[in-house]
Amino acid sequence: MLHGNLQDGSEGKKKSKDKSKIKTKQKKSSEKAQEFFEGLHPSITENMEKLNDLYTSFVSNFTPDKPNPLNIFSADVMAKTFSETHKVMVNTFVVSPDEWDAKQKNYLSDLEELYQRTMGRLQGEEVVPIIVPQGNDKRFKSVEWNDFPVFDYLKQSYLLHCKYMNELIDSLEGMNPKTKEKAKFYVRSMMDAASPTNSPFTNPEVLKETIRTQGQNLVHGYQKFLEDNANSNFLSLPMFTNLTEFKVGENLGMTEGKVVYENPLFQLLYYKPTTEFVYERPLLMIPPWINKYYIFDLQQENSFVGWLLEKGFSVFVLSWINPDETYADYGLSDYVIDGVLDAVQKVLSISKQDKLNLLAYCTGGVAATLLTGYLAKRIEKNPIESLSLLAAPIDFDQMGDLKVFVCEDQLEHLEKRVKNIGYFPGDEMVRVFSFLRANDLIWSNYINTYLLNKETFPLDFLYWNCDTTHIPATLHMEYLRNIFFENALMHPNDFHINGVGVDLKAIQTPIFAFATRSDHIVPWASAYAIKEMCPDNTTFVLGAAGHVAGIVNPEHRKKYCYWKCEEPVLDSSAWLENAKEVPGSWWPEWYRWMKPHSGKKIKTTMWESTENIEPAPGRYVLSTSPSDNF
């Protein structure tokens, strides 16, 4: 009995202590809430009235006649996708009702468990979350999403619903795989838009700022929103970066050079050597045909051109024209023969060499690869000593979410549009790429610009990303239909240049292929395919970061890392398993590979004797301003 009384007393003390803990936690939670809403002032009402006036003004100016800059999806394709998804979903319910019922029960059970845990947490209990954001999901990084039970509940219930929708579509059997990919992408895009982070009333960071500024953040942010969407009916994207901080030729593309040749497709830039002796074989660089060349020459501290000059290279760069409707009939063969090949021949003529090294980036790499394949069959003496490919897509079956935009129905929809105007607008391609990483490139900017009223930070490579060129209608449709949709590079002789079937396996030129592990535009498995096609003459290196930051990675920053593999493996996953990580920039690795292909060093003599049409950066690169694209 005595033992029992002592035990009861001990349990009573424990319960009393637990209650005390709960009260303490409740008090802390209450203090946090009080601190969160502290500073509320009557002037916020005035600001909300201003916000209402701005909204009324916006609605009154909304007209269906204004252009739609986000016309990158076909409504018919989306409707067809969801119609097929619905049919398969209904059939799944009829055939496997138990499986369907189990998924719904699991989802509802998770929601109920989340509710119970949230109630327990409100009473001071320590609880484990039902679901947490993925490691690369930056939307819920603010501490309030974890510290406040209500916001934590909003976050977890949203994540549970996303998980349920993804699993639901994944489980649909008998569905066309390409249709399923589109359905998953569309649903994910809608779920991204519906995130509680995107609403000023469910985002704690925005609520805090609203209280701190008495609502001024929403008023000024909405004014920015109206200005950005004055001509687009609420469909423009927020800026990635501050476009007023940069100007090509003043603080971008500043390395001393000159235009030594031009034709209707491009200008050829030659940079003034900075060393007394240079490698005898010149280096010609090809940018993507949708972007300007100065990605190779941003600012002094991260200029690839400047670094190459220090190493003793004779550097030439092709600068594409920004085409208008008069270029509608220019196709891939034109860009390969009258573009890249013409530049190659001109550089050889200027340098009085019989061979050069060719380096190309993204779609510029596609053009350079096609040319190399063409020359492998066309002539006995190939003028290309080596080919360096940076994030260049080869196997388009590996292109990830970008494939959502390329199907027969979508191509028919797009072909009508581009033939009507003569070209594909470059800014629309920016939007396509943005949708591939909507949370990072659209919604985070939307929150920062319009809800938090923050100024965009000036980043040179993001400015370049917005400074696009148009794409001739014929070129764009050939690229999408033949190279992308039909995956012609992976099939010998499927695509022809001037009547010559291109077979990548016939290429004997030494190749250095570089891709980046987090590239959302060109997944590295797509770029790796050149190693599979040309295993004996291709060196493949994989870098960290993404499509641009991974490329523009100066040696002196000692940033990121890269992987290389000496094992004779062909499969990309096997390659990565055997690869060794190397710290720092990939630039020195490429330089070590390039030196044997560059010849001996000779005294610089070309600069004084070459023609000077105009100083770099040249007229072609200045033909548009990115602010005109939005």
C-alpha positions in Angstrom: 0.0 0.0 0.0 2.8 2.3 1.0 4.6 1.5 -2.3 1.4 2.3 -4.2 0.9 5.6 -2.5 4.5 6.6 -3.2 4.0 5.7 -6.8 0.8 7.6 -7.1 2.5 10.6 -5.6 5.3 10.3 -8.1 2.9 10.1 -11.0 1.0 13.1 -9.6 4.2 15.1 -9.6 5.0 14.0 -13.1 1.6 15.1 -14.4 1.9 18.4 -12.6 5.3 18.9 -14.2 4.0 18.0 -17.6 1.1 20.5 -17.2 3.6 23.1 -16.3 5.6 22.3 -19.4 2.5 22.6 -21.5 1.6 25.9 -20.0 5.1 27.2 -20.6 4.9 26.1 -24.3 1.5 27.6 -24.7 2.7 30.8 -23.2 5.7 30.9 -25.6 3.4 30.1 -28.5 1.1 32.9 -27.4 4.1 35.3 -27.1 5.2 34.4 -30.6 1.8 35.1 -32.0 1.6 38.4 -30.1 5.1 39.3 -31.4 4.0 38.3 -35.0 1.0 40.7 -35.0 2.7 43.4 -32.9 2.8 46.8 -34.5 -0.6 46.7 -36.2 -1.7 50.2 -36.9 -4.9 51.8 -38.1 -3.1 53.2 -41.1 -3.1 49.7 -42.6 -6.8 50.2 -43.3 -5.9 53.2 -45.5 -3.3 51.1 -47.4 -5.8 48.3 -47.9 -8.2 50.9 -49.4 -5.4 52.0 -51.8 -4.9 48.4 -52.7 -8.6 48.0 -53.4 -8.5 51.0 -55.7 -5.5 49.6 -57.6 -7.3 46.3 -58.0 -10.4 48.1 -59.3 -8.3 50.0 -61.8 -6.7 46.8 -63.0 -10.0 45.0 -63.5 -11.5 48.0 -65.4 -8.5 48.0 -67.8 -8.6 44.2 -68.4 -9.6 43.5 -72.0 -9.5 40.4 -74.1 -8.0 42.3 -77.0 -4.6 42.7 -75.4 -1.9 40.2 -76.4 -1.2 37.1 -74.4 2.6 36.7 -73.9 2.2 33.3 -72.2 0.6 31.7 -75.2 3.1 28.8 -75.1 0.5 26.1 -74.3 -2.2 24.9 -76.6 -5.5 24.9 -74.8 -6.6 22.1 -77.0 -3.6 20.0 -76.0 -4.2 20.6 -72.4 -7.9 19.7 -72.7 -7.1 16.6 -74.6 -4.5 15.6 -72.0 -6.9 16.0 -69.1 -9.7 14.3 -71.0 -7.6 11.2 -71.6 -6.4 11.3 -67.9 -10.0 11.5 -66.7 -11.0 8.5 -68.9 -8.2 6.4 -67.6 -8.9 7.5 -64.1 -12.6 6.5 -64.4 -11.6 3.1 -65.9 -9.1 2.5 -63.0 -11.9 3.2 -60.5 -14.2 0.7 -62.3 -11.5 -2.0 -62.7 -9.7 -1.5 -59.4 -12.1 0.2 -56.9 -10.3 -1.3 -53.9 -7.0 0.3 -55.0 -8.7 3.6 -55.6 -10.4 3.4 -52.3 -7.2 2.6 -50.5 -5.4 5.6 -51.9 -8.2 7.9 -50.8 -8.3 6.4 -47.4 -4.6 6.8 -47.0 -4.8 10.4 -48.0 -7.7 11.2 -45.7 -6.0 9.2 -42.9 -2.9 11.4 -43.3 -5.0 14.5 -43.1 -6.8 13.3 -40.0 -3.5 12.4 -38.4 -2.1 15.8 -39.3 -5.1 17.5 -37.7 -4.7 15.4 -34.5 -1.0 16.2 -34.3 -1.6 19.9 -34.9 -4.2 19.9 -32.0 -1.6 18.2 -29.8 1.0 20.7 -30.8 -1.3 23.6 -29.9 -1.5 22.1 -26.5 2.2 22.1 -26.1 3.0 18.5 -27.2 6.1 17.6 -29.2 5.0 16.1 -32.5 6.7 14.7 -35.5 5.6 16.1 -38.9 3.6 13.8 -41.2 5.5 15.1 -44.3 8.4 17.5 -44.9 9.4 19.5 -48.0 12.0 17.9 -50.3 15.5 19.1 -49.8 15.5 21.3 -52.9 12.2 23.0 -52.0 13.0 26.5 -50.8 9.5 27.7 -50.5 9.1 27.0 -46.8 12.5 28.1 -45.5 11.1 30.8 -43.2 11.1 29.6 -39.6 7.4 30.6 -39.2 6.4 27.6 -41.4 7.7 25.4 -38.6 7.3 27.5 -35.5 3.6 28.3 -35.8 1.3 25.3 -35.8 -1.3 26.9 -38.1 1.3 27.7 -40.8 2.8 24.3 -40.3 -0.6 22.7 -40.8 -1.1 24.7 -44.0 2.3 23.6 -45.3 1.8 19.9 -44.5 -1.7 19.7 -45.8 -0.6 21.3 -49.1 2.4 18.8 -49.4 0.1 15.9 -48.6 -2.3 16.9 -51.4 0.6 17.3 -53.9 1.8 13.8 -52.9 -1.7 12.4 -53.3 -2.1 13.9 -56.8 1.3 12.7 -58.0 0.7 9.2 -56.7 -2.7 9.1 -58.2 -1.5 10.0 -61.7 1.5 7.7 -61.4 -0.8 4.7 -60.6 -2.9 5.1 -63.7 -2.2 2.1 -65.9 -2.9 1.8 -69.6 -2.2 5.5 -70.2 0.0 6.8 -73.0 3.4 7.6 -71.3 3.7 10.9 -73.0 0.2 11.9 -72.0 1.0 10.9 -68.4 4.1 13.1 -68.5 2.0 16.1 -69.7 -0.7 15.4 -67.1 1.9 15.3 -64.3 3.5 18.5 -65.5 0.2 20.3 -65.8 -1.0 19.2 -62.4 2.4 20.0 -60.8 2.2 23.5 -62.4 -1.2 24.1 -61.0 -0.2 22.8 -57.5 2.8 25.1 -57.6 0.5 28.0 -58.3 -1.8 27.0 -55.5 1.0 26.9 -52.9 0.1 28.7 -49.6 3.4 30.6 -50.1 1.9 32.5 -53.0 -0.9 34.1 -51.1 -0.4 37.2 -48.9 -2.9 35.8 -46.4 -1.2 32.4 -45.9 2.5 33.3 -46.2 3.8 34.2 -42.8 6.8 36.1 -44.2 4.5 38.3 -46.2 2.2 38.8 -43.2 5.1 39.9 -41.1 6.2 42.4 -43.8 2.6 43.6 -44.2 2.4 44.3 -40.4 5.9 45.9 -40.4 5.1 48.3 -43.2 1.4 48.8 -42.4 0.6 47.3 -45.8 2.9 49.4 -47.9 4.6 46.3 -49.3 1.3 45.2 -50.9 0.4 48.6 -52.2 3.8 49.2 -53.8 4.1 45.6 -54.9 0.8 45.8 -56.6 1.7 49.0 -58.3 4.8 47.1 -59.8 2.4 44.3 -60.8 0.2 46.7 -62.7 3.1 48.4 -64.4 4.6 45.0 -65.5 1.2 43.8 -66.8 -0.1 47.0 -68.4 -0.2 45.4 -71.8 -0.5 41.7 -71.0 -3.7 41.1 -69.0 -2.0 39.8 -65.8 0.2 37.3 -67.7 3.7 38.8 -67.7 6.4 37.2 -65.5 8.2 39.1 -62.8 11.7 40.1 -63.7 14.5 37.7 -62.7 16.9 40.5 -62.2 17.3 44.3 -62.3 17.6 45.0 -66.1 18.6 48.7 -65.6 22.0 47.8 -64.1 23.6 46.3 -67.2 24.4 47.5 -70.7 26.3 45.4 -73.2 29.5 47.2 -74.2 29.6 49.2 -71.0 29.6 46.7 -68.1 29.0 43.5 -70.1 30.9 42.2 -73.1 33.8 44.6 -72.4 36.8 42.7 -73.5 38.6 44.5 -76.3 37.9 43.1 -79.7 36.6 43.9 -83.1 34.2 42.7 -85.8 36.3 41.2 -88.6 33.6 39.8 -90.8 29.8 39.7 -91.1 27.1 38.2 -93.2 23.3 38.2 -92.9 23.4 35.6 -90.1 26.3 36.6 -87.9 29.2 38.9 -87.1 32.6 37.4 -86.4 34.4 38.9 -83.4 38.1 38.7 -82.9 39.6 39.6 -79.5 42.9 41.4 -79.0 45.6 39.1 -77.7 46.9 39.8 -74.2 50.0 37.7 -74.5 53.0 38.0 -76.8 52.8 34.4 -77.9 49.6 32.5 -78.8 48.7 29.0 -79.7 48.8 28.6 -83.5 45.4 27.0 -83.8 42.6 29.5 -83.2 39.6 28.9 -81.0 36.1 29.7 -82.4 33.2 29.8 -80.0 29.5 29.4 -81.0 26.7 30.6 -78.7 23.1 29.3 -78.7 21.1 30.7 -81.6 18.5 32.0 -79.1 21.0 33.9 -77.0 23.7 36.6 -77.3 27.3 35.6 -77.5 28.4 37.6 -74.4 27.7 34.7 -72.0 31.3 34.0 -72.9 32.3 37.5 -71.9 30.1 38.8 -69.1 32.2 40.9 -66.7 35.9 41.0 -66.2 35.9 38.7 -63.2 33.9 35.9 -64.9 34.8 36.4 -68.5 35.7 33.1 -70.2 37.1 35.1 -73.1 39.4 37.0 -70.8 40.6 33.8 -69.2 41.3 32.2 -72.6 43.3 35.3 -73.7 45.4 35.0 -70.5 46.1 31.3 -71.5 47.4 32.4 -74.9 44.5 31.5 -77.2 43.5 33.4 -80.4 39.8 33.8 -79.6 37.0 34.3 -82.2 33.3 34.4 -81.3 30.3 34.1 -83.6 27.5 36.7 -82.8 24.1 35.8 -84.2 21.8 38.3 -85.8 18.4 38.9 -84.1 16.2 37.8 -87.0 12.8 39.3 -87.9 10.1 38.0 -90.2 12.3 38.4 -93.3 14.4 35.4 -92.0 11.3 33.1 -91.8 12.7 30.6 -94.4 16.2 30.2 -92.8 16.6 26.7 -91.6 19.1 24.5 -89.8 21.2 23.9 -92.9 21.5 27.7 -93.3 22.7 28.1 -89.7 25.1 25.2 -90.1 26.5 26.1 -93.5 26.1 29.8 -93.9 26.6 30.3 -90.1 29.0 28.0 -88.4 30.9 26.7 -91.5 31.3 30.2 -92.9 32.7 31.4 -89.6 35.1 28.4 -89.5 36.4 29.1 -93.1 36.8 32.8 -92.3 38.8 32.2 -89.1 41.1 29.7 -91.0 41.6 32.3 -93.7 42.5 35.0 -91.2 44.8 32.8 -89.2 46.3 31.1 -92.2 45.9 27.8 -90.4 44.4 24.6 -91.8 42.6 23.6 -88.6 40.9 25.3 -85.6 39.3 24.3 -82.4 35.5 24.7 -82.1 33.7 25.3 -78.8 29.9 25.5 -78.7 27.2 26.0 -76.1 23.6 24.5 -75.9 21.9 24.7 -79.3 25.1 26.2 -80.7 26.5 22.8 -79.8 23.7 21.1 -81.9 24.8 23.2 -84.9 28.5 22.5 -84.3 27.8 18.8 -83.9 25.7 18.7 -87.1 28.6 20.5 -88.9 31.2 18.1 -87.6 29.0 15.1 -88.7 28.5 16.7 -92.1 32.2 17.4 -92.6 33.1 13.8 -91.5 31.3 12.6 -94.7 31.7 15.6 -96.9 35.5 16.2 -97.1 38.6 14.2 -96.5 40.5 16.9 -94.7 38.4 18.0 -91.7 39.2 21.6 -90.6 38.0 21.0 -87.1 40.8 19.8 -84.9 38.7 19.4 -81.8 35.1 19.9 -80.7 34.1 21.1 -77.2 30.4 20.8 -76.4 29.0 22.7 -73.4 25.5 21.6 -72.2 24.7 20.5 -75.7 21.6 18.2 -76.1 22.2 15.1 -78.1 19.6 12.5 -77.0 16.3 14.3 -76.8 14.5 11.4 -75.2 16.4 12.4 -72.1 15.2 16.0 -72.1 12.9 15.7 -69.1 10.0 18.1 -68.6 10.9 20.0 -71.8 9.3 17.2 -73.7 5.9 18.3 -72.5 6.1 21.2 -74.9 6.9 19.0 -77.9 4.2 16.6 -79.2 2.5 16.4 -82.5 -0.6 18.4 -81.4 1.6 21.1 -79.7 3.8 21.3 -82.8 0.8 21.9 -85.1 -0.4 24.6 -82.7 3.1 26.2 -82.6 3.7 25.9 -86.4 0.6 28.0 -87.2 1.8 30.7 -84.8 5.4 31.0 -86.0 4.5 30.8 -89.7 2.1 33.6 -89.1 4.7 36.0 -87.6 7.8 34.5 -89.3 9.7 33.7 -86.1 9.5 32.3 -82.6 9.8 35.1 -80.1 12.9 34.7 -77.9 11.1 35.9 -74.8 8.6 33.0 -75.1 11.5 30.6 -74.8 12.5 32.3 -71.6 9.0 31.6 -70.3 9.2 28.0 -71.4 12.4 27.5 -69.4 10.9 29.3 -66.5 8.0 27.0 -66.3 10.4 24.1 -66.0 11.4 25.5 -62.6 8.4 27.5 -61.7 8.9 27.7 -58.0 12.5 29.0 -58.4 12.1 31.2 -61.5 8.4 32.4 -61.3 6.8 32.1 -57.9 9.8 33.1 -55.8 10.2 36.3 -58.0 6.4 36.9 -57.7 6.6 36.7 -53.9 9.7 38.9 -53.6 8.6 41.5 -56.2 4.9 41.8 -55.7 4.2 40.6 -52.1 7.4 41.6 -50.3 8.1 44.6 -52.5 11.8 43.7 -52.8 14.1 45.1 -55.5 15.5 42.4 -57.8 19.2 41.9 -57.4 21.3 42.6 -60.5 22.9 39.4 -61.8 24.8 39.5 -65.1 24.0 35.9 -66.2 20.2 36.4 -65.5 20.3 39.6 -67.5 21.9 37.6 -70.4 19.1 35.0 -69.9 16.5 37.7 -70.6 18.4 39.1 -73.6 17.3 36.7 -76.2 17.1 36.6 -80.0 14.2 35.4 -82.1 14.3 32.1 -84.0 13.4 31.9 -87.7 10.2 30.0 -88.2 11.7 27.3 -90.4 14.7 26.8 -88.1 12.5 26.5 -85.0 10.1 24.0 -86.5 12.9 21.9 -88.0 14.7 21.8 -84.7 11.6 20.9 -82.7 10.1 18.4 -85.2 13.3 16.7 -86.5 16.0 17.1 -83.9 13.8 17.1 -80.8 10.6 15.2 -81.5 12.1 12.6 -83.9 15.4 12.6 -82.0 17.3 12.6 -85.3 20.8 12.9 -83.8 20.5 9.5 -82.3 19.5 7.9 -85.6 22.1 7.8 -88.4 21.3 9.7 -91.6 17.8 10.8 -90.3 18.7 14.5 -90.7 20.4 15.9 -93.8 22.6 19.0 -94.2 22.8 20.0 -97.9 21.7 16.5 -98.9 24.3 14.8 -96.7 22.9 12.4 -94.0 24.5 13.2 -90.6 25.8 10.2 -88.7 27.4 11.1 -85.3 29.1 7.7 -85.2 31.2 8.8 -88.2 32.7 11.6 -86.2 36.4 11.0 -85.5 37.2 14.5 -84.2 38.3 14.5 -80.5 35.4 15.7 -78.4 35.2 17.3 -75.0 31.6 17.1 -73.7 30.7 19.0 -70.6 27.3 19.0 -68.8 26.0 20.1 -65.4 24.3 17.9 -62.9 21.4 20.3 -62.0 20.7 21.5 -65.5 16.9 21.8 -65.9 17.1 22.8 -69.6 19.6 20.1 -70.9 19.6 17.2 -68.4 23.1 15.8 -68.3 22.0 12.4 -69.6 21.0 14.1 -72.8 24.5 15.7 -73.2 26.2 12.4 -72.2 24.8 10.7 -75.3 27.6 11.9 -77.4 29.9 9.7 -75.3 27.7 6.8 -76.2 27.7 7.7 -79.9 31.5 8.4 -80.0 33.0 6.4 -77.1 36.6 6.3 -78.3 37.1 10.0 -79.1 34.9 11.6 -76.4 36.0 12.9 -73.0 33.0 13.6 -70.8 33.1 15.8 -67.7 30.1 16.5 -65.4 30.0 19.8 -63.5 28.0 20.9 -60.5 25.2 23.6 -60.6 23.0 24.4 -63.5 22.7 25.4 -67.1 24.4 28.8 -66.8 26.1 29.0 -63.4 27.8 25.6 -64.0 29.3 26.9 -67.2 30.3 30.3 -66.0 32.5 29.1 -63.2 35.8 31.0 -63.2 38.9 29.2 -61.9 39.8 31.9 -59.3 36.5 31.5 -57.5 37.3 27.9 -56.6 33.6 27.2 -56.6 31.5 24.0 -57.1 33.2 20.8 -58.3 33.1 18.4 -61.3 33.3 14.7 -61.9 35.4 12.7 -64.3 35.6 9.0 -65.0 38.4 7.0 -66.6 36.5 3.7 -66.6 35.4 2.5 -70.1 31.6 2.6 -69.4 28.9 3.8 -71.6 25.7 4.0 -69.5 25.3 7.4 -67.8 24.3 6.0 -64.4 27.3 3.6 -64.5 29.6 6.5 -65.5 28.4 8.5 -62.4 28.9 5.6 -60.1 32.5 5.2 -61.2 33.3 9.0 -61.4 35.6 10.8 -59.0 34.7 14.2 -57.7 37.2 17.0 -58.2 36.9 20.3 -56.4 36.8 23.7 -58.2 36.1 24.9 -61.7 36.1 22.7 -64.8 37.9 25.3 -66.8 41.5 24.0 -65.9 40.4 20.5 -66.8 39.2 21.6 -70.2 42.5 23.6 -70.7 44.6 20.5 -69.9 42.6 18.6 -72.5 42.7 21.4 -75.1 46.5 22.1 -75.0 47.5 19.1 -77.1 45.0 20.2 -79.8 46.2 23.8 -79.9 49.6 23.4 -81.6 52.7 25.3 -80.7 52.9 28.9 -79.5 53.8 31.5 -82.1 54.3 35.3 -81.9 51.1 37.3 -82.1 50.8 39.0 -85.5 47.1 38.9 -86.6 45.6 41.8 -84.6 47.1 44.6 -86.7 46.5 43.0 -90.0 42.8 42.0 -89.6 39.9 44.1 -90.8 38.1 46.3 -88.3 34.4 46.7 -89.3 33.5 48.0 -85.9 34.6 47.6 -82.3 33.2 44.7 -80.2 30.5 44.0 -79.1 29.2 44.9 -82.6 25.8 45.9 -83.9 24.2 42.5 -84.0 24.3 41.9 -80.3 22.8 45.3 -79.6 19.8 44.8 -81.8 17.3 44.3 -78.9 17.0 45.2 -75.2 15.6 42.5 -72.8 13.2 45.1 -71.3 11.4 45.1 -74.7 10.8 41.3 -74.4 8.4 41.5 -71.4 
